[in-house]
Amino acid sequence: MHPILCLYIDRLKGGKSEKIEGVFTPKELDLLDDSIRFISDIQLQGEGYVTDEDLIFHFSAQAEVELPCLICNDPVKTKIALNGIYKTFEKDEIKGGICDIVPAVREEILLAIPEFVECGEGKCPSRNELKQYLKAEGEGDVYRPFSGL
């Protein structure tokens, strides 16, 4: 548990809110992975508050990652920007009145990382080398199960 990234329900009673702002390393947010390389720390700005039954955390985050190009596997820098993300936690399920928000932030950052990237702004120079291995559109036998309907 990262103490700076915890929300304490007792501090939020009476309509109070708590701001969380800072720059965090990928290690602090448990974002170390073999296939994803963070080339910048994660900038996080957020605010937590409570309602009658829930703890709400509203945040934005920015970072830059390096992913392999889909075509040539060269590294491609990609910016990640999360804006206006809301996470809700039921107060009854928060043990000890302390909510660790790292798992929720981690999940949202991982979901924002694109599955595939391509260098050259989507026009990888190596794409032409692959044409010999791909069928041209309309070439070869294609099974069309609904063509007889």
MDTraj code that builds the backbone (N, CA, C; nanometers):
import mdtraj as md
import numpy as np

residues = "MET HIS PRO ILE LEU CYS LEU TYR ILE ASP ARG LEU LYS GLY GLY LYS SER GLU LYS ILE GLU GLY VAL PHE THR PRO LYS GLU LEU ASP LEU LEU ASP ASP SER ILE ARG PHE ILE SER ASP ILE GLN LEU GLN GLY GLU GLY TYR VAL THR ASP GLU ASP LEU ILE PHE HIS PHE SER ALA GLN ALA GLU VAL GLU LEU PRO CYS LEU ILE CYS ASN ASP PRO VAL LYS THR LYS ILE ALA LEU ASN GLY ILE TYR LYS THR PHE GLU LYS ASP GLU ILE LYS GLY GLY ILE CYS ASP ILE VAL PRO ALA VAL ARG GLU GLU ILE LEU LEU ALA ILE PRO GLU PHE VAL GLU CYS GLY GLU GLY LYS CYS PRO SER ARG ASN GLU LEU LYS GLN TYR LEU LYS ALA GLU GLY GLU GLY ASP VAL TYR ARG PRO PHE SER GLY LEU".split()
xyz = np.array([
    [0.0841, -0.1172, 0.0000],
    [0.0000, 0.0000, 0.0000],
    [0.0892, 0.1242, 0.0000],
    [0.0633, 0.2135, -0.0914],
    [0.1380, 0.3387, -0.1015],
    [0.0617, 0.4435, -0.0208],
    [0.1164, 0.4925, 0.0917],
    [0.0394, 0.5813, 0.1796],
    [-0.0110, 0.7089, 0.1116],
    [0.0612, 0.7586, 0.0104],
    [0.0168, 0.8798, -0.0577],
    [-0.1037, 0.8503, -0.1463],
    [-0.1178, 0.7256, -0.1894],
    [-0.2280, 0.6874, -0.2774],
    [-0.3364, 0.6106, -0.2031],
    [-0.3632, 0.6548, -0.0827],
    [-0.4710, 0.5984, -0.0022],
    [-0.5682, 0.7098, 0.0339],
    [-0.6939, 0.6743, 0.0356],
    [-0.7958, 0.7685, 0.0813],
    [-0.8497, 0.7169, 0.2143],
    [-0.8568, 0.8057, 0.3115],
    [-0.9028, 0.7705, 0.4451],
    [-1.0450, 0.8231, 0.4616],
    [-1.1391, 0.7329, 0.4804],
    [-1.2804, 0.7699, 0.4877],
    [-1.3071, 0.8684, 0.6007],
    [-1.2408, 0.8530, 0.7144],
    [-1.2633, 0.9438, 0.8283],
    [-1.2299, 1.0890, 0.7934],
    [-1.1324, 1.1106, 0.7061],
    [-1.0924, 1.2461, 0.6678],
    [-1.1918, 1.3101, 0.5695],
    [-1.2781, 1.2294, 0.5111],
    [-1.3688, 1.2786, 0.4070],
    [-1.5110, 1.3021, 0.4562],
    [-1.5344, 1.2812, 0.5836],
    [-1.6695, 1.3003, 0.6375],
    [-1.7081, 1.4478, 0.6358],
    [-1.8368, 1.4733, 0.6322],
    [-1.8864, 1.6110, 0.6380],
    [-1.8675, 1.6872, 0.5080],
    [-1.8648, 1.6153, 0.3955],
    [-1.8541, 1.6824, 0.2662],
    [-1.7136, 1.7237, 0.2274],
    [-1.6134, 1.6797, 0.3019],
    [-1.4756, 1.7148, 0.2693],
    [-1.4269, 1.6299, 0.1517],
    [-1.3283, 1.6805, 0.0825],
    [-1.2653, 1.6034, -0.0244],
    [-1.1144, 1.6085, -0.0046],
    [-1.0458, 1.5146, -0.0653],
    [-0.9008, 1.5089, -0.0530],
    [-0.8404, 1.5000, -0.1926],
    [-0.7455, 1.5885, -0.2195],
    [-0.6780, 1.5894, -0.3486],
    [-0.5534, 1.5022, -0.3422],
    [-0.5299, 1.4329, -0.4527],
    [-0.4076, 1.3549, -0.4675],
    [-0.3429, 1.4017, -0.5972],
    [-0.2246, 1.4565, -0.5855],
    [-0.1508, 1.5031, -0.7024],
    [-0.0065, 1.4620, -0.6865],
    [0.0528, 1.4209, -0.7965],
    [0.1931, 1.3865, -0.7902],
    [0.2403, 1.3159, -0.9144],
    [0.3692, 1.2891, -0.9133],
    [0.4336, 1.2149, -1.0206],
    [0.4825, 1.0848, -0.9582],
    [0.4393, 0.9747, -1.0174],
    [0.4688, 0.8437, -0.9602],
    [0.5426, 0.7578, -1.0607],
    [0.6335, 0.6752, -1.0115],
    [0.7068, 0.5844, -1.0998],
    [0.6173, 0.4661, -1.1352],
    [0.6466, 0.3998, -1.2470],
    [0.5704, 0.2790, -1.2807],
    [0.5779, 0.1734, -1.1705],
    [0.6901, 0.1668, -1.1003],
    [0.7035, 0.0701, -0.9911],
    [0.6062, 0.1010, -0.8776],
    [0.5902, 0.2292, -0.8452],
    [0.4990, 0.2681, -0.7380],
    [0.3539, 0.2317, -0.7704],
    [0.3190, 0.2324, -0.8993],
    [0.1825, 0.1986, -0.9402],
    [0.1715, 0.0546, -0.9892],
    [0.2751, -0.0254, -0.9631],
    [0.2763, -0.1669, -0.9990],
    [0.2524, -0.1861, -1.1493],
    [0.3240, -0.1077, -1.2301],
    [0.3067, -0.1123, -1.3746],
    [0.4282, -0.1672, -1.4486],
    [0.5151, -0.2387, -1.3804],
    [0.6312, -0.2954, -1.4472],
    [0.5886, -0.4194, -1.5247],
    [0.6243, -0.4216, -1.6541],
    [0.5833, -0.5308, -1.7419],
    [0.6910, -0.5487, -1.8485],
    [0.7100, -0.6718, -1.8952],
    [0.8122, -0.6984, -1.9955],
    [0.7782, -0.6389, -2.1319],
    [0.6516, -0.6328, -2.1669],
    [0.6130, -0.5881, -2.3009],
    [0.5841, -0.4382, -2.3089],
    [0.5713, -0.3720, -2.1947],
    [0.5412, -0.2295, -2.1919],
    [0.6533, -0.1585, -2.1169],
    [0.7108, -0.0589, -2.1804],
    [0.8173, 0.0174, -2.1159],
    [0.7707, 0.1611, -2.0988],
    [0.7570, 0.2031, -1.9753],
    [0.7199, 0.3412, -1.9470],
    [0.8446, 0.4275, -1.9616],
    [0.8366, 0.5293, -2.0459],
    [0.9521, 0.6164, -2.0661],
    [0.9361, 0.7491, -1.9927],
    [0.8258, 0.7602, -1.9213],
    [0.8081, 0.8756, -1.8331],
    [0.7355, 0.8277, -1.7083],
    [0.7493, 0.9053, -1.6035],
    [0.6715, 0.8757, -1.4841],
    [0.5255, 0.9120, -1.5099],
    [0.4375, 0.8664, -1.4252],
    [0.2941, 0.8894, -1.4416],
    [0.2545, 1.0124, -1.3622],
    [0.1958, 1.1080, -1.4306],
    [0.1439, 1.2275, -1.3635],
    [-0.0009, 1.1991, -1.3285],
    [-0.0349, 1.2159, -1.2023],
    [-0.1683, 1.1837, -1.1537],
    [-0.2261, 1.3025, -1.0784],
    [-0.3497, 1.3360, -1.1116],
    [-0.4231, 1.4391, -1.0390],
    [-0.5608, 1.3810, -1.0099],
    [-0.6021, 1.3868, -0.8850],
    [-0.7322, 1.3311, -0.8519],
    [-0.7905, 1.3891, -0.7256],
    [-0.9139, 1.3483, -0.7015],
    [-0.9848, 1.3955, -0.5837],
    [-1.0776, 1.2843, -0.5356],
    [-1.0797, 1.2646, -0.4049],
    [-1.1681, 1.1657, -0.3453],
    [-1.2685, 1.2303, -0.2530],
    [-1.3890, 1.1756, -0.2514],
    [-1.4933, 1.2240, -0.1603],
    [-1.5899, 1.1092, -0.1331],
    [-1.6710, 1.1241, -0.0298],
    [-1.7656, 1.0192, 0.0063],
    [-1.9091, 1.0666, -0.0122],
    [-1.9932, 0.9682, -0.0425],
    [-2.1379, 0.9889, -0.0438],
    [-2.1922, 0.9070, 0.0728],
    [-2.3226, 0.8907, 0.0808],
    [-2.3791, 0.8120, 0.1908],
    [-2.3264, 0.6686, 0.1923],
    [-2.3104, 0.6084, 0.0750],
    [-2.2740, 0.4664, 0.0686],
    [-2.1417, 0.4384, 0.0000],
    [-2.0863, 0.5357, -0.0733],
    [-1.9692, 0.5084, -0.1559],
    [-1.8564, 0.6087, -0.1328],
    [-1.7386, 0.5653, -0.1721],
    [-1.6219, 0.6517, -0.1825],
    [-1.6001, 0.6706, -0.3323],
    [-1.5891, 0.7935, -0.3768],
    [-1.5710, 0.8249, -0.5181],
    [-1.4314, 0.8837, -0.5364],
    [-1.3601, 0.8323, -0.6354],
    [-1.2297, 0.8876, -0.6710],
    [-1.2352, 0.9286, -0.8172],
    [-1.2142, 1.0560, -0.8423],
    [-1.2178, 1.1147, -0.9759],
    [-1.0748, 1.1559, -1.0097],
    [-1.0220, 1.1093, -1.1271],
    [-0.8820, 1.1400, -1.1557],
    [-0.8513, 1.1513, -1.3045],
    [-0.7344, 1.2074, -1.3304],
    [-0.6753, 1.2156, -1.4637],
    [-0.5302, 1.1727, -1.4501],
    [-0.4750, 1.1149, -1.5570],
    [-0.3358, 1.0701, -1.5538],
    [-0.2758, 1.0812, -1.6934],
    [-0.1448, 1.1055, -1.6970],
    [-0.0721, 1.1129, -1.8226],
    [0.0594, 1.0381, -1.8074],
    [0.1002, 0.9738, -1.9177],
    [0.2281, 0.9039, -1.9201],
    [0.2673, 0.8800, -2.0650],
    [0.3890, 0.8336, -2.0840],
    [0.4355, 0.7980, -2.2171],
    [0.4973, 0.6589, -2.2090],
    [0.4576, 0.5722, -2.3030],
    [0.5070, 0.4353, -2.3048],
    [0.5742, 0.4070, -2.4385],
    [0.6508, 0.3002, -2.4392],
    [0.7153, 0.2552, -2.5612],
    [0.6682, 0.1123, -2.5866],
    [0.6098, 0.0903, -2.7035],
    [0.5571, -0.0400, -2.7412],
    [0.6203, -0.0828, -2.8730],
    [0.6247, -0.2136, -2.9001],
    [0.6809, -0.2576, -3.0277],
    [0.5824, -0.2332, -3.1426],
    [0.6381, -0.1901, -3.2578],
    [0.5570, -0.1699, -3.3776],
    [0.4964, -0.3032, -3.4199],
    [0.3728, -0.3007, -3.4607],
    [0.3007, -0.4206, -3.5038],
    [0.3682, -0.4863, -3.6241],
    [0.4314, -0.4093, -3.7094],
    [0.4904, -0.4606, -3.8324],
    [0.6371, -0.4973, -3.8158],
    [0.7184, -0.4023, -3.7681],
    [0.8636, -0.4245, -3.7664],
    [0.9235, -0.4484, -3.6278],
    [0.8462, -0.4345, -3.5239],
    [0.8901, -0.4521, -3.3850],
    [0.9841, -0.3432, -3.3343],
    [1.0052, -0.2378, -3.4105],
    [1.0837, -0.1256, -3.3597],
    [1.0035, -0.0548, -3.2504],
    [1.0705, 0.0052, -3.1529],
    [0.9964, 0.0741, -3.0462],
    [0.9247, 0.1988, -3.0967],
    [0.8022, 0.2170, -3.0477],
    [0.7190, 0.3318, -3.0842],
    [0.6739, 0.4004, -2.9557],
    [0.7000, 0.5316, -2.9465],
    [0.6558, 0.6082, -2.8300],
    [0.5086, 0.6441, -2.8469],
    [0.4320, 0.6225, -2.7405],
    [0.2887, 0.6515, -2.7420],
    [0.2494, 0.7217, -2.6131],
    [0.1735, 0.8303, -2.6269],
    [0.1258, 0.9026, -2.5081],
    [-0.0062, 0.8426, -2.4625],
    [-0.0220, 0.8375, -2.3316],
    [-0.1456, 0.7902, -2.2705],
    [-0.2026, 0.9059, -2.1897],
    [-0.3281, 0.9349, -2.2118],
    [-0.3934, 1.0425, -2.1372],
    [-0.5300, 0.9942, -2.0908],
    [-0.5486, 0.9916, -1.9617],
    [-0.6781, 0.9571, -1.9022],
    [-0.7374, 1.0857, -1.8467],
    [-0.8593, 1.1145, -1.8831],
    [-0.9238, 1.2368, -1.8352],
    [-1.0630, 1.2048, -1.7822],
    [-1.0921, 1.2554, -1.6644],
    [-1.2257, 1.2417, -1.6081],
    [-1.2678, 1.0994, -1.5756],
    [-1.1788, 1.0204, -1.5192],
    [-1.2099, 0.8824, -1.4820],
    [-1.2686, 0.8821, -1.3407],
    [-1.3795, 0.8126, -1.3248],
    [-1.4430, 0.7974, -1.1930],
    [-1.4364, 0.6515, -1.1509],
    [-1.3940, 0.6286, -1.0290],
    [-1.3950, 0.4954, -0.9696],
    [-1.4778, 0.5039, -0.8416],
    [-1.5646, 0.4057, -0.8238],
    [-1.6525, 0.4017, -0.7071],
    [-1.6191, 0.2811, -0.6215],
    [-1.6090, 0.3017, -0.4928],
    [-1.5812, 0.1949, -0.3968],
    [-1.6910, 0.1959, -0.2914],
    [-1.7502, 0.0815, -0.2638],
    [-1.8516, 0.0744, -0.1584],
    [-1.7827, 0.0887, -0.0229],
    [-1.8328, 0.1801, 0.0586],
    [-1.7701, 0.2050, 0.1886],
    [-1.7709, 0.0802, 0.2770],
    [-1.8740, -0.0027, 0.2642],
    [-1.8831, -0.1234, 0.3467],
    [-1.7714, -0.2237, 0.3149],
    [-1.7175, -0.2176, 0.1928],
    [-1.6154, -0.3137, 0.1518],
    [-1.4732, -0.2646, 0.1759],
    [-1.4585, -0.1420, 0.2257],
    [-1.3260, -0.0859, 0.2512],
    [-1.2849, -0.1229, 0.3925],
    [-1.1819, -0.2038, 0.4037],
    [-1.1376, -0.2525, 0.5347],
    [-1.0559, -0.1460, 0.6070],
    [-1.0887, -0.1230, 0.7308],
    [-1.0152, -0.0299, 0.8155],
    [-1.0339, 0.1158, 0.7781],
    [-1.1266, 0.1456, 0.6880],
    [-1.1511, 0.2838, 0.6481],
    [-1.0427, 0.3437, 0.5604],
    [-0.9540, 0.2570, 0.5072],
    [-0.8449, 0.3040, 0.4217],
    [-0.8591, 0.2395, 0.2849],
    [-0.8718, 0.3217, 0.1810],
    [-0.8886, 0.2707, 0.0450],
    [-0.7611, 0.2936, -0.0353],
    [-0.6963, 0.1854, -0.0742],
    [-0.5776, 0.1920, -0.1596],
    [-0.6261, 0.2076, -0.3031],
    [-0.5945, 0.3192, -0.3683],
    [-0.6445, 0.3437, -0.5034],
    [-0.5481, 0.2971, -0.6124],
    [-0.4319, 0.2443, -0.5741],
    [-0.3346, 0.1990, -0.6737],
    [-0.3942, 0.0959, -0.7695],
    [-0.4630, -0.0090, -0.7240],
    [-0.5177, -0.1061, -0.8200],
    [-0.6145, -0.0442, -0.9204],
    [-0.6961, 0.0501, -0.8770],
    [-0.7924, 0.1134, -0.9673],
    [-0.7211, 0.2002, -1.0704],
    [-0.6212, 0.2761, -1.0278],
    [-0.5447, 0.3611, -1.1197],
    [-0.4665, 0.2734, -1.2169],
    [-0.4052, 0.1688, -1.1656],
    [-0.3276, 0.0759, -1.2491],
    [-0.4153, 0.0164, -1.3582],
    [-0.5335, -0.0299, -1.3204],
    [-0.6250, -0.0913, -1.4164],
    [-0.6619, 0.0063, -1.5282],
    [-0.6936, 0.1283, -1.4944],
    [-0.7328, 0.2272, -1.5954],
    [-0.6170, 0.2618, -1.6883],
    [-0.4968, 0.2718, -1.6344],
    [-0.3803, 0.3009, -1.7179],
    [-0.3549, 0.1849, -1.8137],
    [-0.3614, 0.0628, -1.7646],
    [-0.3392, -0.0526, -1.8520],
    [-0.4454, -0.0625, -1.9614],
    [-0.5696, -0.0289, -1.9287],
    [-0.6757, -0.0313, -2.0297],
    [-0.6571, 0.0774, -2.1350],
    [-0.5885, 0.1856, -2.1010],
    [-0.5682, 0.2962, -2.1950],
    [-0.4521, 0.2716, -2.2914],
    [-0.3679, 0.1745, -2.2615],
    [-0.2547, 0.1450, -2.3491],
    [-0.3073, 0.0750, -2.4736],
    [-0.2749, 0.1263, -2.5929],
    [-0.3262, 0.0620, -2.7141],
    [-0.2711, -0.0790, -2.7299],
    [-0.3540, -0.1654, -2.7850],
    [-0.3128, -0.3044, -2.8046],
    [-0.2050, -0.3152, -2.9122],
    [-0.2187, -0.2336, -3.0176],
    [-0.1230, -0.2346, -3.1272],
    [-0.0839, -0.0917, -3.1628],
    [0.0420, -0.0713, -3.1966],
    [0.0883, 0.0567, -3.2488],
    [0.1724, 0.0284, -3.3727],
    [0.1825, 0.1290, -3.4570],
    [0.2621, 0.1152, -3.5782],
    [0.3481, 0.2394, -3.5934],
    [0.4735, 0.2198, -3.6249],
    [0.5627, 0.3338, -3.6413],
    [0.5274, 0.4098, -3.7696],
    [0.5893, 0.5244, -3.7873],
    [0.5606, 0.6057, -3.9050],
    [0.4189, 0.6593, -3.9068],
    [0.3635, 0.6815, -3.7888],
    [0.2257, 0.7311, -3.7741],
    [0.1263, 0.6442, -3.8507],
    [0.1428, 0.5127, -3.8374],
    [0.0513, 0.4182, -3.9015],
    [0.0941, 0.3755, -4.0404],
    [0.2118, 0.4166, -4.0829],
    [0.2627, 0.3809, -4.2158],
    [0.4047, 0.3281, -4.2026],
    [0.4174, 0.2117, -4.1419],
    [0.5478, 0.1507, -4.1184],
    [0.6172, 0.1256, -4.2524],
    [0.7441, 0.1674, -4.2655],
    [0.8171, 0.1454, -4.3904],
    [0.8350, -0.0034, -4.4241],
    [0.8297, -0.0894, -4.3255],
    [0.8480, -0.2326, -4.3486],
    [0.7213, -0.3017, -4.3980],
    [0.6107, -0.2297, -4.4037],
    [0.4839, -0.2884, -4.4467],
    [0.4952, -0.3474, -4.5879],
    [0.5693, -0.2807, -4.6766],
    [0.5849, -0.3299, -4.8140],
    [0.6533, -0.4651, -4.8198],
    [0.7420, -0.4920, -4.7262],
    [0.8120, -0.6199, -4.7221],
    [0.7170, -0.7355, -4.6910],
    [0.6042, -0.7088, -4.6274],
    [0.5097, -0.8133, -4.5897],
    [0.4091, -0.8465, -4.6991],
    [0.3982, -0.7629, -4.8014],
    [0.2967, -0.7837, -4.9049],
    [0.3081, -0.9200, -4.9715],
    [0.4282, -0.9703, -4.9870],
    [0.4466, -1.0995, -5.0520],
    [0.3869, -1.2159, -4.9718],
    [0.3654, -1.1951, -4.8435],
    [0.3105, -1.3005, -4.7580],
    [0.1592, -1.2893, -4.7380],
    [0.0987, -1.1837, -4.7860],
    [-0.0434, -1.1598, -4.7664],
    [-0.1202, -1.1796, -4.8955],
    [-0.2411, -1.2322, -4.8859],
    [-0.3268, -1.2457, -5.0022],
    [-0.3887, -1.1109, -5.0346],
    [-0.3973, -1.0830, -5.1628],
    [-0.4644, -0.9607, -5.2047],
    [-0.6139, -0.9795, -5.1869],
    [-0.6857, -0.8706, -5.1677],
    [-0.8301, -0.8777, -5.1487],
    [-0.8947, -0.9411, -5.2709],
    [-0.9821, -1.0389, -5.2472],
    [-1.0509, -1.1089, -5.3567],
    [-0.9704, -1.2239, -5.4135],
    [-0.8509, -1.2451, -5.3648],
    [-0.7648, -1.3516, -5.4157],
    [-0.7863, -1.4789, -5.3349],
    [-0.7923, -1.5927, -5.4011],
    [-0.8033, -1.7211, -5.3330],
    [-0.9456, -1.7553, -5.2958],
    [-0.9617, -1.8744, -5.2412],
    [-1.0931, -1.9226, -5.2008],
    [-1.1317, -1.8613, -5.0670],
    [-1.2529, -1.8116, -5.0634],
    [-1.3058, -1.7543, -4.9403],
    [-1.4396, -1.8202, -4.9127],
    [-1.4552, -1.8739, -4.7952],
    [-1.5801, -1.9372, -4.7556],
    [-1.6777, -1.8296, -4.7115],
    [-1.7916, -1.8265, -4.7741],
    [-1.8959, -1.7297, -4.7409],
    [-2.0196, -1.8083, -4.6999],
    [-2.0389, -1.8298, -4.5702],
    [-2.1454, -1.9169, -4.5231],
    [-2.2873, -1.8654, -4.5510],
    [-2.3040, -1.7372, -4.5720],
    [-2.4388, -1.6829, -4.5915],
    [-2.4644, -1.6385, -4.7368],
    [-2.3778, -1.6773, -4.8283],
    [-2.3940, -1.6324, -4.9665],
    [-2.5168, -1.6917, -5.0337],
    [-2.5637, -1.8070, -4.9883],
    [-2.6802, -1.8720, -5.0502],
    [-2.8131, -1.8265, -4.9943],
    [-2.8155, -1.7348, -4.9039],
    [-2.9419, -1.6905, -4.8431],
    [-3.0136, -1.5888, -4.9255],
])
top = md.Topology()
chain = top.add_chain()
for i, resn in enumerate(residues, 1):
    res = top.add_residue(resn, chain, resSeq=i)
    for name in ("N", "CA", "C"):
        top.add_atom(name, md.element.get_by_symbol(name[0]), res)
traj = md.Trajectory(xyz[None], top)
